[in-house]
Amino acid sequence: MPLDFVQVDAFTRQPLYGNPAAVVFDADDISPQTMQKIAREMNLSETVFILKPSTPDADYRVRIFTPMNELPFAGHPTVAAAHSVLARYPDKANATLLRQECGIGIVPVEVIRSASGTLLRMTQGAPAYRDTGLTRETVAQMLGCAESDLADSPFEVVSTGAPWLVVELSRFEAISRLVPDQGLIARECKALRAAGLTVFVERGDAGPVRIRVRTFAPGEGVAEDPVCGSGNGSVAAFIARHKHAGEATGSYVAEQGIEIGRDGEVHASWEREGEVLRVRIGGEAAVAASGQLYL
């Protein structure tokens, strides 16, 4: 029996921008091995499979695959899955909150409707931070930039559900001039048990968008991820820790995908309750294609 799927562009309201994810429905009877083959066939950063939840505390369950591996969590497939569930299932059409079950547990996704569109905002996992021991010389080689282009902030592996090596740049112009060494990034990130490298820089102007982000994950078969939700979650946790340590709340808008023609926009925020930091990442979504799988 054919299986329906849609291709959803996440972190944009305009098809053919943002980050595409394939969403496969009614996937309970598909084996993990076949899911991996489908993800390779789709050849997108991630393919997400919708299944029945295993707990009454969730509305649906997902499994998420890159072309190379299964992930316990990823951001833009979460936005794509939530957008697709709202559109496909009549009992969810008017939901204000979706509870997505995945490898890291239940991820709540708020459905925030306005005259301009629908923002899907997920609360990601509790941030975790690890030192890397990387030198400025090595990181500059990974990114193909001068050491002076690197900010003075630490190089950390940060996870809000998926671990990313987070690097800050010192000047805005440097981010579009990067010439990443994909082989070196893959090797170093594998050694660090990180999905890849996410780099960010402050824009430094008075516009609504505060930072620009780029993400490289060659070890997952993704040379450059157009707009990375988990990478942006790691960046938000990094910024909250190193730039706003004394503040209870914060928010900003990030842009990503500019350099590869997949412009997207990410709404990032955080709040502290004692020692607990909660990171939220949101964006809009648009369907770009639909079809059926014949297995």
C-alpha positions in Angstrom: 0.0 0.0 0.0 1.5 3.4 -0.9 2.5 5.7 1.9 1.8 9.4 1.7 4.6 11.9 2.3 5.0 15.7 2.1 8.1 17.8 1.7 7.9 20.7 4.1 10.2 23.7 4.1 10.8 24.7 7.7 11.7 28.1 9.2 10.1 29.9 6.3 6.6 30.7 5.1 7.7 30.6 1.4 8.2 27.3 -0.4 11.7 26.6 -1.8 13.3 28.5 1.1 14.3 27.4 4.6 15.2 23.8 5.3 13.3 21.0 3.5 12.3 17.9 5.4 10.4 14.9 4.1 7.5 13.8 6.4 6.3 10.2 5.9 2.9 9.4 7.5 1.6 6.1 9.0 5.1 4.7 9.3 4.5 2.2 12.1 5.1 -0.8 9.9 8.3 0.5 8.3 11.5 -1.1 9.6 14.3 1.2 10.8 16.5 -0.2 8.0 13.9 0.8 5.4 13.5 4.2 7.1 17.2 4.7 6.6 17.0 3.8 2.9 14.1 6.2 2.4 16.1 9.0 4.1 19.0 8.3 1.6 16.5 8.3 -1.2 15.1 11.6 -0.2 18.6 13.0 0.2 17.6 15.8 2.5 19.2 16.9 5.8 16.5 14.9 7.6 13.5 12.7 6.9 10.9 12.3 9.7 8.5 9.4 10.1 5.1 9.9 11.9 4.0 7.0 14.1 1.4 6.3 16.8 2.6 7.4 20.2 3.7 4.8 22.7 2.4 6.9 25.7 -0.9 8.7 26.3 1.2 11.8 27.2 2.1 12.3 23.5 0.0 13.2 20.5 2.3 11.4 18.0 5.7 9.8 17.8 8.5 10.5 15.3 11.7 8.9 14.1 14.2 11.2 12.5 16.9 10.1 10.0 19.7 11.9 8.2 21.1 10.2 5.0 23.5 8.4 7.3 22.1 7.9 10.8 19.0 8.1 13.0 18.9 11.1 15.4 17.2 11.2 18.8 16.0 14.8 18.0 16.3 17.5 15.4 14.8 20.9 15.1 13.6 21.5 11.6 12.0 18.0 11.3 10.1 18.9 14.5 8.7 22.0 12.9 7.9 20.1 9.7 6.2 17.2 11.6 4.1 19.6 13.7 3.0 21.5 10.6 2.1 18.3 8.8 0.2 16.8 11.8 -1.9 20.0 12.1 -2.8 19.8 8.3 -3.4 16.1 8.1 -5.4 15.1 11.2 -8.7 16.9 11.8 -8.6 16.4 15.5 -5.3 18.3 15.7 -6.3 21.1 13.3 -7.1 23.6 16.1 -4.5 22.5 18.6 -2.5 25.1 20.5 0.0 22.6 21.8 1.4 19.4 20.2 3.3 16.8 22.3 5.9 15.1 20.1 7.4 11.9 21.3 11.0 11.3 20.0 14.3 9.9 21.2 14.9 12.5 23.8 11.4 12.2 25.3 8.4 14.4 24.7 9.0 17.7 23.0 6.2 20.3 23.4 5.5 22.4 20.3 3.4 25.5 20.8 1.1 26.5 18.0 1.1 30.3 17.9 -1.3 31.7 15.4 -1.4 35.4 14.2 -2.6 37.4 11.2 0.8 36.9 9.6 1.1 33.1 9.9 1.6 30.3 12.4 4.7 30.0 14.5 5.6 26.5 15.7 7.8 26.9 18.8 9.4 23.9 20.5 10.9 23.6 23.9 14.2 21.7 23.4 16.1 19.6 25.9 18.0 20.8 28.9 21.3 22.3 27.7 24.5 20.4 28.2 28.0 21.8 27.6 31.4 20.2 27.0 34.8 21.7 26.5 36.6 20.7 23.3 40.3 21.4 23.8 40.4 22.6 20.2 43.0 25.3 19.3 42.2 28.4 17.4 44.5 27.2 14.6 42.5 24.0 14.2 39.1 25.7 14.3 40.2 28.3 11.8 41.4 25.5 9.5 38.0 23.7 9.9 36.2 26.9 8.8 38.7 28.1 6.2 39.1 31.5 7.9 41.8 33.5 9.6 42.3 33.0 13.3 41.4 36.7 13.8 38.0 36.0 12.4 37.3 33.9 15.5 35.7 35.5 18.6 37.4 35.2 22.0 34.5 33.0 23.3 35.2 29.3 24.0 34.8 26.4 21.6 32.2 24.2 23.1 30.0 21.2 22.2 26.5 22.3 23.2 23.4 20.1 23.1 19.7 20.8 23.6 18.9 17.4 22.1 21.6 17.1 19.5 25.3 17.9 20.2 26.9 20.7 18.0 30.4 22.2 18.1 29.5 25.9 18.5 31.9 28.6 17.2 31.4 32.3 17.4 33.0 34.7 14.8 34.3 38.1 15.6 33.0 40.0 12.6 29.9 39.7 10.4 31.7 39.8 7.0 33.6 36.6 7.8 30.6 34.3 7.9 29.9 34.5 4.2 33.6 34.1 3.3 34.1 30.7 5.1 35.6 27.9 3.0 34.9 24.9 5.3 37.2 21.9 5.2 34.5 19.2 5.2 36.9 16.4 5.8 38.5 18.1 8.8 35.1 19.0 10.2 33.9 15.4 9.9 37.0 14.0 11.6 37.1 16.5 14.5 33.3 16.4 15.1 33.4 12.6 15.2 36.2 12.7 17.8 34.1 15.1 19.8 30.9 13.1 19.4 29.2 16.1 17.8 26.8 16.1 14.9 28.7 18.8 13.2 29.8 22.5 13.5 27.4 25.4 13.9 29.0 28.9 13.6 27.3 32.2 14.4 28.1 35.9 14.4 26.3 39.0 15.7 25.0 41.2 12.9 25.8 44.4 14.9 23.0 46.5 13.4 19.7 47.8 14.7 17.5 45.5 12.6 15.1 42.8 13.9 17.5 40.0 13.0 20.3 39.8 15.6 22.6 37.0 14.4 23.4 34.9 11.4 24.1 31.2 11.6 25.7 28.5 9.4 25.8 24.7 10.1 28.1 22.1 8.6 27.5 18.3 9.2 29.5 16.3 6.7 29.7 13.4 9.0 25.9 13.1 8.7 26.1 13.4 4.9 25.1 17.1 5.0 27.7 19.5 3.7 25.7 22.5 4.8 22.4 22.4 6.6 20.2 25.2 5.3 18.5 26.1 8.6 19.2 24.0 11.6 16.8 24.0 14.5 18.9 22.0 16.9 22.0 23.9 15.9 20.2 27.2 16.7 19.1 25.7 20.0 22.7 25.0 20.9 23.6 28.6 19.8 20.8 30.0 22.0 22.0 28.0 25.0 25.6 29.2 24.3 24.5 32.8 24.1 22.4 32.5 27.2 25.4 31.1 29.1 28.2 33.3 27.9 26.6 36.6 26.9 23.5 36.9 29.2 24.5 34.8 32.3 22.8 37.2 34.7 19.5 37.6 32.8 16.4 35.5 33.5 15.0 35.7 30.0 16.1 36.6 26.5 15.2 36.3 22.9 16.3 37.2 19.4 15.7 36.4 15.7 18.4 34.5 13.7 18.8 34.1 10.0 20.4 31.1 8.2 20.7 29.7 4.7 21.6 33.0 3.1 24.8 31.8 1.6 23.1 28.9 -0.2 19.9 30.5 -1.3 17.7 28.9 1.3 16.9 31.9 3.5 15.2 31.1 6.7 14.3 32.7 10.0 14.5 31.3 13.5 12.9 32.7 16.6 15.1 31.8 19.7 14.3 32.5 23.3 15.3 31.2 26.8 14.2 31.5 30.4 15.9 30.6 33.7 14.3 29.1 36.8 17.0 28.7 39.3 19.6 26.5 37.6 17.3 25.3 34.9 17.6 26.9 31.5 14.8 26.3 29.0 15.5 27.0 25.3 12.7 27.5 22.8 13.2 27.5 19.0 10.4 28.5 16.6 9.6 29.0 13.0 7.0 28.8 10.3 6.7 26.2 7.6 5.3 25.7 4.1 4.6 22.6 2.0 6.7 22.5 -1.2 5.7 19.0 -2.5 3.7 15.9 -1.8 3.6 12.4 -3.1 3.5 8.7 -2.3 6.1 6.1 -1.5 5.9 2.6 -3.2 7.8 0.1 -1.1 
